[in-house]
Amino acid sequence: MATYQRGLLVCIVWHVAEFDARYVIPAKWIRGLVTRMGVASMTNMKEALAELLQRLLIVRESHGELCDTEVRERLDAVIHDGFLNPKPGYCLPVDFAMKSTEGNRLVSESLASFITASSAAAEAEDLGTFHERLDAFQDLDVQVGPKGFCYNDFFGWTDPRRFDADGLLKSR
């Protein structure tokens, strides 16, 4: 599985059968894959964020370690490098510190889907800066599930004042 972001290939690594494999899928195949995943139909950030949160909530039901500190830090790093301040040629990591291959795969698929949908939505909504994207990602109005889970339940809050206009951490 792979996603397409602003003309750059974003790779996702996942496990196949008993061995690890790295696949880079040509861009022309990606559009069809993304459409089949239902990502192409998402048109705004709120929908993309809600879909990510819903998917992570489902993963959490069978993989409680999703809320562990190490996992949350890795999720946050992916959101930063894949969406908030996208790195050219960015590839999602293989390991999210989940206890199983299945858990890592589910998290990877959820994040890949979000990066694709949110990047398209950000472009459509003219969210061109790090701070605009961060503000859209940290939307407390987007909640899922009966208990109203939001981005903060999986990623924690990021203080925008700690970052410059380019999304780089300011020195103290």
GULOTOR-602309 format. One record per atom (N, C-alpha, C, CB): residue in three letters; x, y, z. Coordinates in steps of 0.02 Angstrom, whole numbers, padded with zeros to 5 digits, always signed. Each point is the difference from the previous one (the first is absolute). Glycine has a CB too. Layout:
BEGIN
ALAXYZ ...
//
This chain:
BEGIN
MET+00042-00058+00000 MET-00042+00058+00000 MET+00044+00061+00000 MET-00092-00061+00060 ALA+00073+00112-00097 ALA+00038+00062-00002 ALA-00048+00058-00010 ALA+00102-00060-00045 THR-00079+00119+00056 THR-00041+00058-00010 THR+00037+00050-00043 THR-00057-00019+00110 TYR+00020+00065-00139 TYR+00028+00051-00044 TYR-00011+00067+00033 TYR-00021-00070-00104 GLN+00073+00109+00110 GLN-00006+00065+00034 GLN+00037+00053-00039 GLN-00010-00058+00111 ARG-00029+00105-00138 ARG+00029+00057-00037 ARG+00054-00021-00049 ARG-00025+00071+00099 GLY+00010-00122-00138 GLY+00047-00022-00051 GLY+00058-00041+00026 GLY-00032+00100-00061 LEU+00035-00113+00125 LEU+00054-00040+00028 LEU-00028-00066+00024 LEU+00063+00104+00034 LEU-00023-00155-00043 LEU-00021-00066+00024 LEU+00015-00005+00074 LEU+00020-00051-00113 VAL-00069+00033+00151 VAL+00009-00013+00072 VAL-00005-00075+00008 VAL-00049+00114+00036 CYS+00101-00145-00012 CYS+00003-00073+00005 CYS-00028-00023+00066 CYS+00100-00001-00074 ILE-00129-00057+00072 ILE-00021-00033+00061 ILE+00030-00070-00002 ILE-00109+00068+00008 VAL+00136-00086+00048 VAL+00031-00066+00005 VAL-00047-00043+00041 VAL+00118+00047-00008 TRP-00129-00107-00014 TRP-00041-00045+00039 TRP+00024-00072-00007 TRP-00097+00077-00014 HIS+00069-00120+00055 HIS+00022-00069+00002 HIS-00044-00043-00045 HIS+00043+00017+00117 VAL-00010-00061-00154 VAL-00036-00046-00045 VAL+00020-00071+00020 VAL-00004+00086-00096 ALA-00045-00127+00110 ALA+00011-00069+00021 ALA+00050-00003+00057 ALA-00025-00040-00116 GLU+00078-00001+00109 GLU+00048-00007+00054 GLU+00061+00046-00007 GLU-00038-00116+00012 PHE+00040+00157-00063 PHE+00059+00042-00010 PHE-00020+00073-00008 PHE+00059-00097-00054 ASP-00011+00140+00068 ASP-00011+00072-00009 ASP+00015+00017-00073 ASP+00029+00024+00122 ALA-00067+00021-00150 ALA+00011+00020-00069 ALA-00011+00075-00006 ALA-00034-00113-00043 ARG+00073+00145+00003 ARG-00008+00072-00013 ARG-00023+00007-00072 ARG+00090+00033+00085 TYR-00146+00001-00092 TYR-00028+00010-00066 TYR-00004+00075-00015 TYR-00065-00107+00010 VAL+00081+00124-00071 VAL-00011+00068-00024 VAL-00045-00008-00060 VAL+00113+00046+00042 ILE-00172-00021-00037 ILE-00050-00009-00052 ILE+00001+00060-00047 ILE-00072-00070+00077 PRO+00073+00059-00143 PRO+00000+00056-00047 PRO-00060+00045+00011 PRO+00061-00071-00083 ALA-00051+00135+00072 ALA-00051+00050+00014 ALA-00065-00014-00037 ALA+00090+00083+00018 LYS-00087-00109-00079 LYS-00062-00012-00038 LYS-00044-00053+00033 LYS+00061+00031-00104 TRP-00032-00076+00142 TRP-00039-00050+00036 TRP-00031+00028+00063 TRP+00073-00089-00047 ILE-00041+00139+00074 ILE-00020+00027+00065 ILE-00069+00031-00002 ILE+00119+00019+00026 ARG-00133+00019-00078 ARG-00066+00033-00004 ARG-00057-00050+00005 ARG+00051+00090-00070 GLY-00045-00146+00035 GLY-00052-00052+00003 GLY-00005-00030+00069 GLY+00018-00024-00120 LEU+00040+00011+00151 LEU+00002-00029+00068 LEU-00033+00047+00050 LEU+00105-00062-00030 VAL-00087+00126+00025 VAL-00028+00050+00046 VAL-00075+00005-00010 VAL+00109+00063-00001 THR-00132-00065-00061 THR-00072+00003-00013 THR-00035-00060+00030 THR+00022+00064-00105 ARG+00006-00124+00097 ARG-00030-00060+00028 ARG-00002+00002+00076 ARG+00039-00064-00099 MET+00010+00098+00130 MET+00002+00005+00073 MET-00051+00050+00026 MET+00121-00030-00003 GLY-00152+00068-00043 GLY-00049+00049+00022 GLY+00030+00066+00019 GLY-00069-00093+00038 VAL+00133+00101-00047 VAL+00033+00062+00020 VAL-00018+00057-00047 VAL+00094-00066+00049 ALA-00100+00051-00114 ALA-00011+00052-00049 ALA-00066+00037+00011 ALA+00067-00067-00081 SER-00115+00035+00114 SER-00064+00032+00011 SER+00000+00050+00057 SER-00053-00102-00044 MET+00105+00100+00086 MET+00004+00048+00055 MET+00022+00067-00028 MET+00027-00091+00082 THR-00064+00144-00065 THR+00015+00064-00031 THR+00022+00053+00050 THR-00082-00029-00086 ASN+00077+00016+00150 ASN+00022+00052+00046 ASN+00038-00029+00059 ASN-00098+00069-00034 MET+00133-00024+00068 MET+00042-00021+00056 MET-00039-00033+00056 MET+00077+00092-00029 LYS-00134-00066+00045 LYS-00040-00028+00054 LYS-00017-00073-00015 LYS-00047+00113+00026 GLU+00028-00128-00088 GLU-00016-00069-00019 GLU+00062-00044+00004 GLU-00092+00042-00074 ALA+00148-00016+00049 ALA+00062-00040+00001 ALA+00022-00015+00071 ALA+00035+00053-00109 LEU-00039-00002+00153 LEU+00019-00010+00070 LEU-00048-00047+00035 LEU+00049+00115+00001 ALA-00113-00108-00014 ALA-00049-00045+00031 ALA+00011-00072-00022 ALA-00083+00093+00003 GLU+00100-00103-00066 GLU+00014-00068-00025 GLU+00061-00029+00035 GLU-00051+00030-00112 LEU+00104+00010+00119 LEU+00060-00024+00035 LEU-00016-00019+00072 LEU+00071+00073-00073 LEU-00106-00030+00108 LEU-00016-00013+00070 LEU-00044-00063+00006 LEU+00008+00123+00025 GLN-00055-00130-00070 GLN-00044-00060+00002 GLN+00041-00063-00011 GLN-00096+00069-00043 ARG+00141-00067-00005 ARG+00042-00059-00013 ARG+00045-00016+00059 ARG-00002+00027-00122 LEU+00032+00024+00152 LEU+00043-00011+00058 LEU-00041-00026+00060 LEU+00078+00090-00041 LEU-00138-00066+00049 LEU-00043-00024+00053 LEU-00015-00075-00008 LEU-00051+00115+00010 ILE+00041-00136-00071 ILE-00012-00071-00014 ILE+00063-00040+00015 ILE-00084+00030-00089 VAL+00143-00004+00069 VAL+00063-00035+00014 VAL+00009-00006+00076 VAL+00051+00045-00107 ARG-00068+00008+00143 ARG+00009+00001+00073 ARG-00041-00054+00035 ARG+00022+00122-00008 GLU-00078-00140-00020 GLU-00043-00051+00031 GLU+00036-00067+00007 GLU-00099+00058-00048 SER+00141-00075+00000 SER+00035-00064+00003 SER+00075+00007+00012 SER-00086-00045-00076 HIS+00110+00106+00077 HIS+00071+00013+00011 HIS+00007+00059+00048 HIS+00030-00044-00116 GLY-00038+00030+00180 GLY+00002+00052+00052 GLY+00064+00039+00003 GLY-00077-00070+00063 GLU+00132+00041-00088 GLU+00064+00035+00002 GLU+00001+00062-00044 GLU+00054-00110+00023 LEU-00106+00120-00063 LEU-00004+00059-00042 LEU+00007+00064+00042 LEU-00072-00063-00081 CYS+00053+00061+00143 CYS+00004+00059+00044 CYS+00065+00004+00039 CYS-00123-00005+00009 ASP+00169-00042-00019 ASP+00065+00003+00034 ASP+00040+00060-00026 ASP+00000-00126+00014 THR+00042+00153+00029 THR+00039+00060-00016 THR+00042-00009-00063 THR+00003+00027+00121 GLU+00032-00083-00126 GLU+00043-00011-00059 GLU-00040-00001-00064 GLU+00078-00066+00072 VAL-00136+00034-00071 VAL-00043-00003-00060 VAL-00024+00071-00017 VAL-00037-00118+00029 ARG+00013+00154+00021 ARG-00024+00069-00012 ARG+00054+00045-00029 ARG-00080-00015+00094 GLU+00141+00007-00070 GLU+00055+00041-00027 GLU+00013-00017-00073 GLU+00051+00007+00114 ARG-00056-00070-00132 ARG+00011-00019-00070 ARG-00057+00023-00045 ARG+00065-00099+00040 LEU-00126+00095-00014 LEU-00057+00026-00037 LEU+00009+00075-00013 LEU-00076-00088+00051 ASP+00095+00124+00000 ASP+00010+00072-00005 ASP+00054+00017-00052 ASP-00036+00012+00120 ALA+00090-00051-00120 ALA+00054+00012-00048 ALA-00024-00009-00072 ALA+00083-00038+00086 VAL-00125-00013-00097 VAL-00028-00012-00067 VAL-00045+00058-00021 VAL+00006-00124+00019 ILE-00048+00147+00025 ILE-00044+00057-00016 ILE+00042+00061-00016 ILE-00091-00046+00074 HIS+00144+00057-00036 HIS+00042+00059-00012 HIS+00035-00004-00068 HIS+00018+00010+00124 ASP+00015-00067-00137 ASP+00040-00006-00061 ASP-00041-00018-00062 ASP+00094-00033+00072 GLY-00153+00004-00061 GLY-00042-00020-00057 GLY-00053+00050-00019 GLY+00021-00115+00034 PHE-00042+00156+00015 PHE-00055+00047-00015 PHE+00015+00072+00021 PHE-00077-00095+00013 LEU+00094+00107+00050 LEU+00008+00068+00023 LEU+00057+00037-00035 LEU-00044-00037+00110 ASN+00100+00004-00117 ASN+00058+00027-00033 ASN+00027-00054-00047 ASN+00028+00078+00098 PRO-00065-00092-00153 PRO+00015-00058-00042 PRO+00072+00000-00027 PRO-00120-00004-00030 LYS+00152-00053+00038 LYS+00068-00009-00025 LYS-00004-00034-00068 LYS+00047-00010+00118 PRO-00010+00036-00167 PRO+00000-00031-00067 PRO+00023-00073+00005 PRO+00024+00112-00053 GLY-00061-00157+00021 GLY+00018-00070-00001 GLY-00009-00036+00066 GLY+00079+00029-00087 TYR-00117+00001+00133 TYR-00009-00029+00066 TYR-00029-00071-00004 TYR-00017+00116+00046 CYS+00046-00161-00007 CYS-00025-00069+00006 CYS-00020-00012+00072 CYS+00074-00040-00095 LEU-00132+00011+00104 LEU-00022-00018+00067 LEU+00046-00052+00029 LEU-00119+00027-00030 PRO+00130-00025+00095 PRO+00042-00051+00031 PRO-00035-00068+00001 PRO+00054+00088+00071 VAL-00015-00140-00062 VAL-00026-00068+00004 VAL-00029-00013+00069 VAL+00083-00039-00085 ASP-00049+00064+00136 ASP-00016-00017+00069 ASP-00029+00061+00037 ASP+00092-00086-00001 PHE-00150+00076+00029 PHE-00032+00052+00041 PHE+00000-00019+00074 PHE-00072+00031-00098 ALA+00113-00079+00116 ALA+00007-00024+00068 ALA-00063-00038+00023 ALA+00077+00095+00025 MET-00115-00120-00073 MET-00057-00042+00016 MET+00027-00069+00017 MET-00079+00067-00076 LYS+00039-00107+00112 LYS+00023-00065+00022 LYS-00004-00054-00053 LYS-00035+00032+00113 SER+00002-00016-00169 SER-00007-00051-00052 SER+00008+00031-00069 SER-00077-00066+00075 THR+00091+00023-00123 THR+00004+00021-00069 THR-00067+00027-00023 THR+00089-00086-00022 GLU-00142+00053+00043 GLU-00068+00021-00017 GLU-00014+00071+00026 GLU-00038-00120+00002 GLY+00057+00134+00059 GLY-00009+00066+00029 GLY+00038+00053-00039 GLY-00016-00052+00111 ASN+00079+00037-00128 ASN+00040+00047-00040 ASN-00032+00011-00069 ASN+00103-00038+00061 ARG-00128-00015-00091 ARG-00031+00006-00066 ARG-00063+00044+00003 ARG+00045-00113-00031 LEU-00087+00102+00081 LEU-00061+00039+00006 LEU+00014+00074+00011 LEU-00057-00101+00046 VAL+00107+00115-00005 VAL+00019+00070+00013 VAL+00028+00031-00064 VAL+00024-00026+00121 SER+00018-00011-00156 SER+00029+00024-00063 SER-00054+00016-00051 SER+00103-00067+00023 GLU-00150+00023-00031 GLU-00055+00011-00048 GLU-00041+00061+00019 GLU-00004-00123-00024 SER-00009+00131+00087 SER-00040+00057+00024 SER+00036+00065-00015 SER-00050-00071+00090 LEU+00114+00073-00075 LEU+00039+00061-00011 LEU+00009+00014-00075 LEU+00060-00020+00108 ALA-00049-00031-00148 ALA+00007+00009-00072 ALA-00063+00030-00030 ALA+00080-00097-00004 SER-00136+00070+00024 SER-00064+00026-00024 SER-00009+00073+00020 SER-00049-00116+00008 PHE+00066+00132+00054 PHE-00006+00069+00024 PHE+00046+00047-00038 PHE-00032-00044+00113 ILE+00094+00025-00122 ILE+00048+00044-00034 ILE-00025+00016-00071 ILE+00095-00048+00067 THR-00121-00002-00101 THR-00027+00011-00067 THR-00060+00048+00002 THR+00039-00115-00033 ALA-00087+00099+00075 ALA-00062+00040+00003 ALA+00013+00071+00026 ALA-00065-00105+00017 SER+00105+00110+00035 SER+00011+00066+00031 SER+00043+00044-00045 SER-00009-00052+00113 SER+00055+00023-00150 SER+00041+00040-00046 SER-00043+00029-00055 SER+00100-00071+00025 ALA-00146+00030-00052 ALA-00046+00024-00052 ALA-00047+00053+00029 ALA+00007-00111-00058 ALA-00032+00099+00118 ALA-00045+00048+00032 ALA+00036+00065+00016 ALA-00066-00095+00048 ALA+00127+00091-00024 ALA+00038+00060+00016 ALA+00012+00043-00062 ALA+00056-00061+00094 GLU-00043+00027-00149 GLU+00009+00037-00063 GLU-00065+00033-00021 GLU+00091-00080-00034 ALA-00146+00042+00039 ALA-00066+00027-00019 ALA-00022+00058+00045 ALA-00030-00113-00043 GLU+00049+00109+00107 GLU-00020+00052+00048 GLU+00054+00053+00008 GLU-00068-00085+00060 ASP+00120+00082-00101 ASP+00054+00049-00001 ASP+00034+00005+00069 ASP-00061+00064-00089 LEU+00076-00122+00118 LEU+00038-00003+00062 LEU+00073-00012-00019 LEU-00100-00045+00067 GLY+00135+00098-00082 GLY+00066-00006-00028 GLY+00057+00003+00050 GLY-00047+00049-00099 THR+00033-00025+00159 THR+00055+00007+00049 THR-00005-00053+00054 THR+00003+00124-00023 PHE+00053-00134+00056 PHE+00002-00046+00056 PHE-00052+00017+00052 PHE+00122-00017-00020 HIS-00126+00080+00039 HIS-00047+00021+00053 HIS-00073-00008-00020 HIS+00087+00079+00040 GLU-00103-00067-00103 GLU-00068-00010-00024 GLU-00018-00074+00003 GLU+00010+00101-00075 ARG+00036-00143+00054 ARG-00012-00072+00002 ARG-00005-00026+00072 ARG+00060-00012-00110 LEU-00017+00038+00153 LEU-00003-00021+00071 LEU-00066+00019+00031 LEU+00124+00012+00008 ASP-00147+00049-00023 ASP-00064+00023+00027 ASP-00057-00045-00025 ASP+00045+00118+00004 ALA-00043-00136-00067 ALA-00052-00044-00027 ALA+00003-00070+00030 ALA+00003+00066-00107 PHE+00058-00090+00120 PHE+00008-00067+00029 PHE-00023-00001+00073 PHE+00096-00022-00078 GLN-00081+00074+00115 GLN-00018+00003+00071 GLN-00070+00031+00009 GLN+00122+00011+00030 ASP-00169-00037-00067 ASP-00069+00025+00001 ASP-00040-00039+00052 ASP+00007+00032-00122 LEU-00020+00000+00178 LEU-00037-00033+00055 LEU-00074-00012-00017 LEU+00079+00053+00080 ASP-00103-00022-00133 ASP-00069-00012-00021 ASP-00009-00068-00034 ASP-00014+00123-00014 VAL+00069-00153-00008 VAL-00003-00066-00032 VAL+00010-00053+00053 VAL+00044+00046-00110 GLN-00099-00081+00125 GLN+00001-00052+00051 GLN-00036-00062-00027 GLN+00002+00087+00092 VAL+00021-00145-00070 VAL-00030-00062-00024 VAL-00015-00046+00059 VAL+00062+00010-00109 GLY-00107-00058+00097 GLY-00016-00049+00052 GLY-00046+00028+00053 GLY+00109-00054-00022 PRO-00136+00009+00061 PRO-00048+00021+00052 PRO+00031+00043+00054 PRO-00062-00104-00022 LYS+00128+00099+00032 LYS+00033+00040+00052 LYS+00031+00064-00029 LYS+00022-00105+00063 GLY-00031+00117-00127 GLY+00025+00061-00031 GLY+00076+00006-00002 GLY-00103+00052+00039 PHE+00136-00103-00066 PHE+00073+00002-00007 PHE+00019+00052-00052 PHE+00008-00122+00033 CYS+00046+00159-00018 CYS+00025+00050-00046 CYS+00074-00012-00014 CYS-00085+00084+00042 TYR+00115-00041-00083 TYR+00071-00009-00018 TYR+00044-00007+00063 TYR-00020+00067-00105 ASN+00003-00031+00157 ASN+00041+00002+00061 ASN+00005-00068+00034 ASN-00034+00119+00014 ASP-00016-00161-00024 ASP+00000-00067+00031 ASP+00052-00046-00032 ASP-00121+00015+00026 PHE+00142-00001-00087 PHE+00049-00042-00035 PHE+00067+00034-00012 PHE-00096-00057-00053 PHE+00096+00123+00049 PHE+00060+00036-00020 PHE+00025+00050+00053 PHE-00037-00014-00117 GLY-00006+00037+00159 GLY+00019+00052+00047 GLY+00000+00068-00034 GLY+00069-00083+00064 TRP-00066+00135-00023 TRP-00001+00068-00026 TRP+00070+00024-00017 TRP-00102+00024+00068 THR+00108+00011-00123 THR+00063+00030-00021 THR-00007+00075+00006 THR+00026-00097-00078 ASP+00017+00128+00116 ASP-00001+00073+00009 ASP+00027+00033-00064 ASP+00015-00012+00126 PRO-00057+00048-00163 PRO+00023+00031-00062 PRO+00055+00051+00011 PRO-00113-00019-00045 ARG+00117+00048+00104 ARG+00051+00051+00013 ARG+00070-00029+00002 ARG-00084+00064+00065 ARG+00090-00130-00059 ARG+00066-00032+00002 ARG+00030-00008-00070 ARG-00036-00060+00102 PHE-00002+00076-00155 PHE+00022-00011-00068 PHE+00001+00065-00040 PHE-00045-00116+00005 ASP+00095+00122-00048 ASP+00003+00059-00043 ASP-00048-00009-00059 ASP+00120+00022+00034 ALA-00122+00026-00080 ALA-00046-00002-00056 ALA+00012-00060-00046 ALA-00006+00124+00006 ASP+00066-00151-00007 ASP+00016-00057-00042 ASP-00013-00067+00036 ASP+00086+00070-00058 GLY-00112-00068+00119 GLY-00014-00061+00037 GLY+00060-00029+00034 GLY-00089-00021-00080 LEU+00142+00060+00087 LEU+00060-00023+00035 LEU-00002+00022+00072 LEU+00066+00004-00106 LEU-00044-00048+00150 LEU+00001+00014+00071 LEU+00046+00060+00014 LEU-00024-00122+00026 LYS-00003+00171+00008 LYS+00040+00059+00017 LYS+00051-00018+00054 LYS-00096+00076-00030 SER+00154-00043+00026 SER+00049-00010+00054 SER-00022+00041+00060 SER+00095-00021-00084 ARG-00075-00001+00142 ARG-00023+00034+00061 ARG+00044+00057+00019 ARG-00047-00104+00038 
//
